[in-house]
Amino acid sequence: MDKYDVVVIGGGPGGYVAAIRAAQLGLKTACVDEWLDPKGNPALGGVCLNVGCVPSKALLDSSHHYHRLQHEFADHGIHVKGASLDVARMMARKEKVCTTLTGGIAALF
């Protein structure tokens, strides 16, 4: 069995920062979290990055683009007919944003 000086429970914004700092101070450190990405792989970042702030903001960004297309472009003389939403594509973009950011956190370890 491995032994650690510090075990941080939770890989959210507080947890991963605490784990990195403990390791920088020379302590043998483990960071454990239960989050999994849609493919079942471990995902750091906690609620905010996996199901809260970041994914909701990514979807909100897509909805703002659609809103501008529907309501603001005409003010600039731009008219688009037949615009539609591709929700699957919006969700794929959201997942890519989250995966990129969780990967960035994982690279810090």
GUTIPA-112125 format. One record per residue: z, y, x of N, C-alpha, C in turn. Coordinates in steps of 0.2 Angstrom, whole numbers, always signed. Example, Ala and Ser with C-alpha at 12.3 -4.5 7.8 and 13.67 -1.06 7.14 Angstrom:
2
+-------+-------+-------+-------+-------+-------+-------+-------+-------+
:   n_w :   n_v :   n_u :  ca_w :  ca_v :  ca_u :   c_w :   c_v :   c_u :
+-------+-------+-------+-------+-------+-------+-------+-------+-------+
:   +39 :   -28 :   +66 :   +39 :   -22 :   +62 :   +39 :   -16 :   +66 :
:   +35 :   -11 :   +64 :   +36 :    -5 :   +68 :   +39 :    +0 :   +64 :
+-------+-------+-------+-------+-------+-------+-------+-------+-------+
END
This chain:
109
+-------+-------+-------+-------+-------+-------+-------+-------+-------+
:   n_w :   n_v :   n_u :  ca_w :  ca_v :  ca_u :   c_w :   c_v :   c_u :
+-------+-------+-------+-------+-------+-------+-------+-------+-------+
:    +0 :    -6 :    +4 :    +0 :    +0 :    +0 :    +0 :    +6 :    +4 :
:    -4 :   +11 :    +3 :    -4 :   +17 :    +6 :    +2 :   +22 :    +5 :
:    +4 :   +25 :   +10 :   +10 :   +30 :    +9 :    +7 :   +37 :   +10 :
:   +10 :   +41 :    +6 :    +8 :   +48 :    +6 :   +14 :   +53 :    +6 :
:   +13 :   +59 :    +9 :   +18 :   +64 :    +9 :   +18 :   +68 :    +3 :
:   +12 :   +69 :    +0 :   +11 :   +72 :    -6 :    +6 :   +69 :   -10 :
:    +8 :   +68 :   -17 :    +3 :   +65 :   -22 :    +2 :   +71 :   -27 :
:    -3 :   +74 :   -28 :    -5 :   +79 :   -33 :    -8 :   +75 :   -39 :
:    -4 :   +76 :   -45 :    -7 :   +73 :   -51 :   -11 :   +79 :   -54 :
:   -17 :   +78 :   -55 :   -22 :   +82 :   -58 :   -27 :   +86 :   -53 :
:   -33 :   +85 :   -54 :   -38 :   +88 :   -50 :   -41 :   +95 :   -53 :
:   -37 :   +98 :   -57 :   -39 :  +105 :   -60 :   -39 :  +110 :   -55 :
:   -39 :  +116 :   -57 :   -39 :  +122 :   -53 :   -33 :  +123 :   -48 :
:   -27 :  +121 :   -51 :   -21 :  +121 :   -48 :   -20 :  +115 :   -43 :
:   -22 :  +109 :   -46 :   -21 :  +103 :   -42 :   -25 :  +102 :   -36 :
:   -32 :  +103 :   -36 :   -36 :  +102 :   -31 :   -34 :  +108 :   -25 :
:   -32 :  +114 :   -27 :   -31 :  +119 :   -22 :   -24 :  +117 :   -19 :
:   -19 :  +114 :   -23 :   -13 :  +112 :   -20 :   -14 :  +106 :   -15 :
:   -18 :  +101 :   -17 :   -20 :   +96 :   -12 :   -23 :   +98 :    -6 :
:   -28 :  +102 :    -6 :   -31 :  +105 :    +0 :   -26 :  +108 :    +4 :
:   -22 :  +112 :    +1 :   -17 :  +116 :    +5 :   -12 :  +111 :    +9 :
:   -10 :  +106 :    +5 :    -5 :  +102 :    +8 :    -9 :   +98 :   +14 :
:   -15 :   +96 :   +13 :   -18 :   +93 :   +19 :   -19 :   +97 :   +24 :
:   -21 :  +104 :   +23 :   -22 :  +109 :   +29 :   -15 :  +109 :   +32 :
:   -10 :  +108 :   +29 :    -3 :  +109 :   +32 :    -1 :  +103 :   +36 :
:    -6 :   +98 :   +36 :    -5 :   +92 :   +40 :    -1 :   +86 :   +36 :
:    +0 :   +87 :   +30 :    +3 :   +82 :   +26 :    -2 :   +77 :   +23 :
:    -1 :   +70 :   +23 :    -5 :   +65 :   +21 :    -5 :   +66 :   +13 :
:   -11 :   +67 :   +10 :   -11 :   +70 :    +3 :   -16 :   +66 :    -1 :
:   -14 :   +64 :    -7 :   -18 :   +61 :   -12 :   -19 :   +65 :   -18 :
:   -25 :   +66 :   -21 :   -25 :   +70 :   -27 :   -28 :   +65 :   -32 :
:   -25 :   +64 :   -38 :   -27 :   +59 :   -43 :   -28 :   +63 :   -49 :
:   -33 :   +60 :   -53 :   -35 :   +63 :   -59 :   -39 :   +58 :   -63 :
:   -38 :   +59 :   -70 :   -41 :   +54 :   -74 :   -48 :   +55 :   -77 :
:   -51 :   +61 :   -75 :   -57 :   +63 :   -78 :   -63 :   +59 :   -75 :
:   -68 :   +58 :   -80 :   -74 :   +54 :   -78 :   -80 :   +58 :   -80 :
:   -85 :   +58 :   -77 :   -91 :   +62 :   -79 :   -95 :   +57 :   -84 :
:  -100 :   +59 :   -87 :  -103 :   +55 :   -92 :  -106 :   +48 :   -90 :
:  -107 :   +48 :   -83 :  -109 :   +41 :   -80 :  -103 :   +37 :   -78 :
:   -97 :   +39 :   -79 :   -91 :   +35 :   -78 :   -88 :   +36 :   -71 :
:   -91 :   +41 :   -67 :   -89 :   +43 :   -60 :   -83 :   +48 :   -61 :
:   -78 :   +47 :   -56 :   -73 :   +52 :   -55 :   -75 :   +59 :   -55 :
:   -72 :   +64 :   -58 :   -74 :   +71 :   -59 :   -68 :   +75 :   -58 :
:   -68 :   +79 :   -53 :   -63 :   +84 :   -52 :   -64 :   +90 :   -56 :
:   -59 :   +94 :   -57 :   -60 :  +101 :   -60 :   -56 :  +102 :   -66 :
:   -53 :   +96 :   -69 :   -49 :   +97 :   -75 :   -52 :   +99 :   -81 :
:   -48 :  +101 :   -86 :   -51 :  +103 :   -92 :   -56 :  +108 :   -92 :
:   -54 :  +113 :   -88 :   -59 :  +119 :   -88 :   -66 :  +117 :   -86 :
:   -66 :  +114 :   -81 :   -73 :  +112 :   -78 :   -76 :  +106 :   -82 :
:   -73 :  +102 :   -84 :   -76 :   +96 :   -87 :   -77 :   +97 :   -95 :
:   -73 :  +100 :   -99 :   -74 :  +100 :  -106 :   -72 :  +107 :  -109 :
:   -70 :  +112 :  -105 :   -67 :  +118 :  -107 :   -72 :  +124 :  -106 :
:   -69 :  +128 :  -101 :   -72 :  +134 :  -100 :   -79 :  +134 :   -97 :
:   -81 :  +130 :   -92 :   -87 :  +130 :   -89 :   -93 :  +127 :   -94 :
:   -92 :  +121 :   -97 :   -97 :  +119 :  -102 :   -98 :  +123 :  -108 :
:   -93 :  +126 :  -110 :   -94 :  +131 :  -116 :   -97 :  +137 :  -114 :
:   -96 :  +139 :  -108 :  -100 :  +145 :  -106 :  -107 :  +144 :  -104 :
:  -108 :  +138 :  -102 :  -115 :  +136 :  -100 :  -119 :  +135 :  -107 :
:  -116 :  +133 :  -112 :  -120 :  +132 :  -119 :  -120 :  +139 :  -122 :
:  -115 :  +143 :  -121 :  -115 :  +150 :  -123 :  -121 :  +154 :  -120 :
:  -122 :  +153 :  -114 :  -127 :  +156 :  -110 :  -134 :  +155 :  -113 :
:  -135 :  +148 :  -115 :  -141 :  +146 :  -118 :  -142 :  +149 :  -125 :
:  -137 :  +150 :  -128 :  -137 :  +153 :  -135 :  -139 :  +160 :  -135 :
:  -136 :  +163 :  -130 :  -138 :  +171 :  -129 :  -145 :  +172 :  -127 :
:  -148 :  +167 :  -123 :  -155 :  +168 :  -122 :  -159 :  +167 :  -129 :
:  -157 :  +162 :  -133 :  -161 :  +161 :  -139 :  -160 :  +167 :  -144 :
:  -154 :  +170 :  -144 :  -152 :  +176 :  -148 :  -157 :  +182 :  -146 :
:  -157 :  +183 :  -139 :  -162 :  +188 :  -137 :  -169 :  +187 :  -139 :
:  -171 :  +181 :  -138 :  -178 :  +179 :  -140 :  -179 :  +181 :  -148 :
:  -174 :  +179 :  -152 :  -175 :  +180 :  -159 :  -174 :  +188 :  -161 :
:  -170 :  +191 :  -157 :  -167 :  +198 :  -160 :  -169 :  +204 :  -155 :
:  -170 :  +203 :  -149 :  -170 :  +209 :  -144 :  -177 :  +209 :  -141 :
:  -181 :  +204 :  -140 :  -187 :  +204 :  -137 :  -192 :  +209 :  -141 :
:  -192 :  +209 :  -148 :  -197 :  +213 :  -152 :  -196 :  +220 :  -150 :
:  -190 :  +222 :  -148 :  -189 :  +229 :  -147 :  -193 :  +231 :  -140 :
:  -195 :  +226 :  -137 :  -199 :  +228 :  -131 :  -206 :  +226 :  -132 :
:  -208 :  +225 :  -138 :  -215 :  +223 :  -139 :  -217 :  +216 :  -138 :
:  -212 :  +212 :  -137 :  -213 :  +204 :  -136 :  -211 :  +201 :  -142 :
:  -217 :  +197 :  -145 :  -216 :  +193 :  -151 :  -217 :  +186 :  -149 :
:  -213 :  +181 :  -151 :  -214 :  +174 :  -150 :  -213 :  +171 :  -156 :
:  -218 :  +167 :  -158 :  -218 :  +163 :  -164 :  -217 :  +156 :  -162 :
:  -214 :  +152 :  -167 :  -213 :  +145 :  -166 :  -207 :  +143 :  -161 :
:  -203 :  +148 :  -159 :  -197 :  +146 :  -154 :  -193 :  +141 :  -158 :
:  -191 :  +136 :  -154 :  -186 :  +131 :  -156 :  -181 :  +130 :  -151 :
:  -176 :  +126 :  -154 :  -170 :  +124 :  -149 :  -171 :  +117 :  -147 :
:  -170 :  +116 :  -141 :  -170 :  +109 :  -138 :  -163 :  +107 :  -136 :
:  -159 :  +105 :  -141 :  -152 :  +104 :  -140 :  -151 :   +99 :  -134 :
:  -155 :   +94 :  -134 :  -154 :   +89 :  -128 :  -155 :   +92 :  -122 :
:  -160 :   +97 :  -121 :  -161 :  +100 :  -115 :  -155 :  +105 :  -113 :
:  -153 :  +108 :  -118 :  -147 :  +113 :  -117 :  -141 :  +109 :  -114 :
:  -140 :  +103 :  -117 :  -134 :   +98 :  -115 :  -135 :   +96 :  -108 :
:  -141 :   +94 :  -107 :  -143 :   +92 :  -100 :  -142 :   +97 :   -95 :
:  -144 :  +103 :   -96 :  -142 :  +109 :   -92 :  -135 :  +110 :   -91 :
:  -131 :  +110 :   -96 :  -124 :  +110 :   -96 :  -121 :  +105 :   -92 :
:  -123 :   +99 :   -92 :  -121 :   +93 :   -88 :  -122 :   +95 :   -81 :
:  -128 :   +97 :   -79 :  -130 :   +99 :   -72 :  -126 :  +104 :   -69 :
:  -124 :  +109 :   -73 :  -119 :  +114 :   -71 :  -113 :  +111 :   -69 :
:  -110 :  +107 :   -74 :  -103 :  +104 :   -73 :  -104 :  +100 :   -67 :
:  -109 :   +95 :   -66 :  -109 :   +91 :   -61 :  -110 :   +94 :   -54 :
:  -114 :  +100 :   -54 :  -114 :  +104 :   -48 :  -108 :  +106 :   -45 :
:  -104 :  +109 :   -50 :   -97 :  +112 :   -48 :   -92 :  +107 :   -47 :
:   -92 :  +101 :   -50 :   -87 :   +96 :   -48 :   -89 :   +93 :   -41 :
:   -95 :   +93 :   -40 :   -98 :   +90 :   -33 :   -95 :   +95 :   -28 :
:   -96 :  +102 :   -29 :   -93 :  +107 :   -25 :   -86 :  +106 :   -23 :
:   -82 :  +104 :   -28 :   -75 :  +103 :   -27 :   -74 :   +97 :   -23 :
:   -77 :   +92 :   -25 :   -76 :   +85 :   -21 :   -78 :   +86 :   -14 :
:   -83 :   +90 :   -12 :   -85 :   +92 :    -5 :   -80 :   +95 :    -1 :
:   -75 :   +98 :    -4 :   -69 :  +101 :    -1 :   -64 :   +96 :    +2 :
:   -64 :   +90 :    -1 :   -59 :   +85 :    +1 :   -62 :   +82 :    +8 :
+-------+-------+-------+-------+-------+-------+-------+-------+-------+
END
